[in-house]
Amino acid sequence: MTTKLLHGCALAWHAGQRLPHWHGLSAALALQTDLLGLPSGNVTADVDAMFTLAAPNLHPINVYVNSDAARLPTTALSELTLQAASGIMSVHGRSSGKANPLGVEYLTVLTAVMALQATLAAAVGQLRSGVFHEVYVSPLACGLLSIGQYLAGATAPEDPERFLPGQYSPTLRPPFVSSDSVVFELETLDSNPWRLFWQAAGMPAELAGQAWKAFLLRYAKAVSPMPDECMACLSRLPFAQIQALARQVGIAVVPVRTLAERQRDADYQSSTGPWAFAAHTASHLAAANSAPNELPLRGLRVIESCRRIQGPLAGHLLAMLGAEVIRLEPPGGDPLRAMPPCADGVSVRFDALNHLKTVQEVDIKSDAGKQTIYALARDADVFFA
């Protein structure tokens, strides 16, 4: 991996004593900086900062934890307290009807990523003649942002979703378990392979359809209540037979494995990311920023061609940092715009991730549509799909 992108930069971590119960944050930050090729070093810094970024030709950028002290003092911050305070435990516990923490350092990693993203955005803002010397990151707000679409669904003005305690059985949901005790997930974006898989396994078409509806909405609703017959069906089949059925119809079967098992894979990357950086001359980055004290990415243009959650969320974060995000959608708009519950005719879950963007409807299969995309890309700073 080339590190020219961050050549000469250095980061110093300062927050250990001020976050006595959140030991994992420094480790998560160190891992993320390592993946970016950002070295650690001794820099002159504000001792109250969480960390400081020093870069050539830039003023040091101090990053602080904004703990929303009226709700949660800095000294009380930890993975579990933040999962509880932000509502992540409640969302994760929707199937069981009780608060249920995620079994991973979710908010720890999320806060580290968000802090670094905001810091690098501040550095870009400085390069564009802006005045960005301080970054304040709220771990609680990071948690709320991560469940924003679920909060939108529960507070929609039109038919809000209600998830009552005990409404769904905690056992009737993925992951699945085969007769030889292999824990696995099923993955597909198309209903046809899904239906063919369940029919090949001996399930009636009607039940396969019910299961698809629950499976399709699992990301939107954070629940995936499967028919009991589907769970029982796969529990009677050995994993090898399930894999064979999946190969026949084109559905993915993914065993659930431990981190230690994943680390033994030949393609596991522990110290380098799945990317390469190349430095290019980009004189427009140094152009005068007409509003130097506004958001740091103001004036940058991003073209987004993504669906569902991950891509739109990435574009949403860039828009929150000030970038102009143009979202490409098919003629008639993204079908997910109509997914209930809605407000003013637009899905509240969809709006939670896309309301800051400009929409450009394009038929990517037509020559005219391709030319439109080429024209947009020529004037863009970022294109992601």
N, C-alpha and C positions, 0 to 999 in steps of 0.2 A: 504493500500500500504506500502510495506517495503521501508525504506529510507536508508538501509545500503550501497547502491551503492554510495551515495554521503554523507555518514556520516562524520561529521566534517568539511564539506565544508561550505563556507560562501561567499556571494556576496554583494558587495557594489556598489550602483548606483551613478554616479557623473555628469550626462550629462545635467541636467535640464537647467542650465543657458546658456550653449553653444548651445542649440537647442531651442531657444525661441518660434519657431512656430511649433514645433513637439512635442506637449504635450502627444500624445498617445503612443510614443515609450516606455516611462518608464512604463506605465500601461501594455503594451504588454509584456515587459520583465518580469515584476513582475508576470504576469499570467503564463508565460511559466516556470519560475523558481519554482513557486508553484506546477505546474503539475508534475515537475520532482522531487519534494521533496527537492529542494535546498533552504535552509533558507537564509534569509538576515541577515547581521550583520555588525558591525563596524570593518573594517580592514584598516590597513595602506595602502594607495594607491596613485598612481600618480594622481594628481588632474586634469590632462589633459585627463585622460582616460574616456571613456564612462562608463565602470564599471570594477571592479576588482574581480577576483576569487581567493580566498585563500583556500588551501586544505592541509591536513596533509602531511608532507614529500615532498611537492612541493614548488617551488618558486611561488610567486604570479604572476598571469597572467593578464596583463593589456590589455584591449580591447578598441580600438580607432575607431572613425568614420572617414573614409577616404571619404571626400566629393567631391573629384575631383574638388577642388576649382576653377580651371580655367573655369569650366563649371557652377558650382553651389556652391556658398559659403556655409559654414556650417550654418551660421545664416539664410540662406534662405531655409533650408531643411524643408519640410513638406510633408504630404501625397500627396497633389495635385501637388506641384511642381515636386516631384519625378515621379509621374505618367505621367506628361507631358514630362519631360526631358527624361525618359527612353523609351517612345513610347507606354506605356501601354494604354494611352488614344486613340492613333491612332488605335491600334489593337482592342480595345473594341468598337471603333466607325466604324468598317469596314462595318457594315450593314447600318448605317445611313449616311456614307460619311463625318462625321465630328468628331472632337475630342470629346470623351465621357468618362468621368471618371467612374471608378468602384465606386459603392456606398458603399463600405466597406473599412476598414482600411487595405487594402491588403498589401501594401509595408511596413507598420508599423509592422504588424505581421511577414511578411517574413524577414525583417531585424533583428528582435528580434530572430527569430528561427535560422537564419544563423549565427548570432553572437554567440549564445549559442552553436550551433553545432561546430563551429570552435574553441571555447574556450575549450569545452570538448575534442575535438581532440588534442588540444595542451597539455591538461593534460595527455592524453594517451601517447602522444609523450614524455613527461617528464618521465613518468613511464617506458618508454622503453629507457631511457638514452639519450633522445634527449634534445636539448636546445631550448625550446619554451616558451618565457616569454611575448611575445607581439603578439596581433592579430589585424589586420586592416581589417575592414569591410566597403565595399563601398555600400551604399544603392542604388546608381545608377546602379552598376554592378549587384546587386540582381535583380533589375527590368529587366535589359537586359537578365539575365539568365532565368528569368521566361517566357520570350517571345522568347527565342532562336530559337525554332522550327519555329515560324512564320517569324522571320527575315531570317532564312535559306531558307524558301520557297520563300520569296520575292527577294532574292539575288542569287538564284541558277543559275549556268552558263547555264543550259539546261532548257528552257521553264519556266522561273521564273513566279510565280503567280503575277497577277495584280488585285488589288482591287480598282476600280475607284470610286470616290465619287458618291453616289446615285445609284450604280450598283445594290444594293439589297434594297428591301423595309424594313424599320425598323419594320413594323407591321406583316410581313409574316415570323415569326420565333417563336420558343418556347420562353417563356412558353405559354401554351394554356389556353383558357378561356372557361368555360362551359356556358350553357344558364343561369344557376343560379349564374353566376359571380364567380365561384371558379377558381382560378389561379393554374395551375398544370403543371408538367413535365411528360413525358413518358420516361421510361428507359428499355432497353433491349440490349443484346449483340448478338442477333440472328435475322436474317432477317425474318425467318418464322413466329414467333409470331407477329412481326411487320406487315407483310402483312395480316395475318389473322385478326388482330385487325381492320385495316382500311377497309378490305372487309366486316367485320361484321358491321362496322359503315356505310356501304353503298358506299364506294369508289371503283372505278374501280382498277383492279390489276395494270394497267400501272401507274396510279397516285401514288399508294402505293409504287411502285418501285422507282419512281422519288423522293418521300419523303424519302425513306430509304437511297438513295445515299447522299442526303443532310444531313440527320441526322447522318449517319455514319462518315462523315468528319467534324463534328462540332468541335471536339477537335483539329483536325489537322489544320483547316483553320480559326477557330474563327468566322465562319458564318454558319448558318443553314437555307438557304432559302427554305422554305416550299411552295408547291403549294397553291395558294389561296383557291382552293377547299377543301384542308385538314383543313385549319384553319376555314373556314366557316362551314364545316361539324361538327366539335366538338363544335362550338359555338351554334349549334342548339340542342345539347343534354344536358340533366341535368347531373350533376356530378355523381349521383348514377348510372345512366345507363352506363356512361363511365367506372366506376369502375367494374360494372358487366361484361361488354364486355372484360375488361382487365383480369379479373379472369378466364374467359372461355378460353382464348388463352395463358395465361402465360406471360403477359407483366405487368410491374410495373407502377402504377400511383402514383405520389408523389405530394401532395399539396404543394404549396409554402407558407411558414408560416413566421411569424415574429419571432424574437429572443425571445420575451416575451412568445409567444405560445410554442416555443421549450423548454423554461426553465420550463414550467409546466409539462413536461413529466416525468414519474416516473424514466426513465433511464437517465435523464440529469445529467451530472457530471460537477460540477462547480469548485471543488477544488482538484479533483483527476483524473488522467488520466485513460484510459481504458487499463491499464497494471499493471503488478506486477514485482518488481525487486527481484532477488535472487542473493546473493553473492556467488561466487565460487572461489576456488583457481585457478589462471591462471598464473603459473610461467613464461609462455612465454612472458607475457606482460612486465615483468621486464628484459627480455633478452637484451643484448647489441644491440643497434641499429647501424648498420654498417655505417650509414650516418646520424648522429644525427642532422644535420642542414638542412636536406631536409624536405619534407612534413611529417607531424606528424604521419600519418597512414601508412607510408611506411613499408612494411613487413607483414601487416595484409592481410588475404585472405578472400574475400567475395564471396559467391555463390548467384547469382541472377536468380530467375526463375519467371519472370514477363513479362507482355505485356503492350502495349499501353503507358501510360505516367507516372502515379504516381510511380509505381515500378521502371521502368528504370531511372526516375529522381532521386530517392533515391540512386540508385547505382551510377549514374553519380556524385552526390555530394561526395560520399565516394571515388570514383576514383579521383576526383579533390583534395581531401585531402591526396592522396597518396596510398590508399588501392589498392591491386590487386583485380579486380572484374572480375569474370568468369561468363559470361552470358550463361545460358542454353537455347538453341533454338531447335526446332524440326528438324528432318532430312530435308535437303534442305534449312534451315534457316528460320527466321521469315518472314512471307509473307509481313509484313509492310516494309521490306527492299526495295521492288520494287515499293512502292507508289510514284508516281511523285509529284513534280519535283525531278530530280536525278542529281547527279554529279558522273561521273565515274561509272555509273551503280548502284549506291546506293542512296536511298531516302535521301535527305538532311535533312528532318525533323527527320528521324530515326537516321541519323548520328549525329545530334546535341545532342542527348541524350545517344548515345552508342559508340562513337568513341574512348573512353579511355579504353574500356573493351576488354577482351579476350573472344572469342566465342567458346563454346563447344556444338556441335550438339548431341542431345541425344533423343532416342525414349523412352519416359518414360513409355510406355505401354509394352515394352519388358523386359524380365528378364535381358538381358545384359545391357539395358539402366538403369534399377534400380540399378544394381550393380555398374555401373559407377557413378551414383549420390551418392550412399553410400560411395564410395571411395573418391570422391571429398569432401563430407561433413566431413569425418573423419579428413581431414587436414585443414579444414576451421575454421575461427574464427566467421564468421557470415553466416547464411543462411536465406534468406528471399524470400517469394513468394507472 
